[in-house]
Amino acid sequence: MKSENHQRKTEYYSCRKAVPVMLKFRLSLLRYFFQGKKYPLFRVSSSEGGIMKTYEVRKKLKLNKFVRYNNHFYFSLTMPHWPSKAFDHMAANGGLNITASGTGIKKQIDTAILGITRKCSYKCGHCYEHFNLSDADTVPVTKWKKVISELQDSGVSIITLSGGEPLMRYEDVLEILRSADHSRSDFHLHTSGSGVTREIAERFKMAGLHGAGVGLDDCDPDRNDKLRGFTGAHEQAVRAIRCFQEEGIFTYVNTCLTKELVNSGELLKYFEFLKELNIGIVRWLEPRPCGGYFDRNQAELLNPEEKKIITEFYERANASADYRDYPLISYEAFYEAPENMGCMMAGNSQLYIDTLGNVEPCVFLPVSFGNIMNEDFSDIFKRLREAVPGPLHVICPSIQLSSKIKGKKEHGGTMPVPYEEMTEEFELLRRNYV
């Protein structure tokens, strides 16, 4: 099969420049304006999360870039590609009103991550499914298909199939993709890249996969493979990126920002490496005391000085003209800091269903609000939203609650911890709802 990758070069744009494509997008917003009853972006006031408030927050968060790939445009990893029916569906549910989370204006949920398999051949030091990995899957594909339909009824814009390693449940992933409604959501895959071939990428594309997030944590193969617990992980990730791109699947990179990478002085080198790989967006994830990091020393988490290095690099890379032709960085810990948007877990922006079927507020917070094998998702989701009705302007709850969760585990408790054992802690968090 002849590669067409040369026809699919990623292009980078600044929102500040009056380029034709940005003008086209802004003109397209007029359709939302003239159908104000359907699209709340222009209908509500700035104080309620209208267009001016949205503009101010995007500017503060340095969301100054967007990318084009394969004739589609991407403004973030929490929005479907534009133009598309899924993007319009998101806008109709208030998805462009990014400051209205927790209100009736933003009915849409940005992202649901589904841990569809417990299987994986890697031993990643930062894996949030560390306690669940196994050779046997728990949730049947019929249940996942039903839950995905319910998630779409709830307004989820991006549905991400994760694991474990989802390619170890390859045929089921294809079945899920083929049966899904792609007019309401974009479907993404999170993978280590292990086992991806051009043929597999082609079948994913034909089944409707729109985005692939490949785990690649470093430009140095040895450091990357050490973290991933698998020799050759770096090479396999790079190969997977190229296979997905050759099939026209939008490909981004998920990176755990380790102390080793931050202190190596090679952040720019890594950034340049991703540009060479034709990556449009890189998602930065800070280590959190969960999964593989749960039982390890807190000193492995980033300290204030290291976070300062990262934040300053992020602000330059997303806002400076010197880095316009580089990937857009998605830095969720910055967006959700107390002084910015606040923590958006529990369906305010995202939620997680783990490989056992437990519905959790976030991949980093192993607290179960119910299990889809025993209860309807709608009932679990209602409980989740009552516990966290809006953004929490607090230090990341996974850090705040880690000692409590760790104590329960050490005394023989199950993981994830049942919500019923954490109600007091969530009540304290809820007092910071704004």
Summary of the structure (lengths in Angstrom):
residues: 434
radius of gyration: 20.3
end to end distance: 53.8
largest distance: 60.7
contacts: 1473
relative contact order: 0.11
helix: 41%
strand: 16%
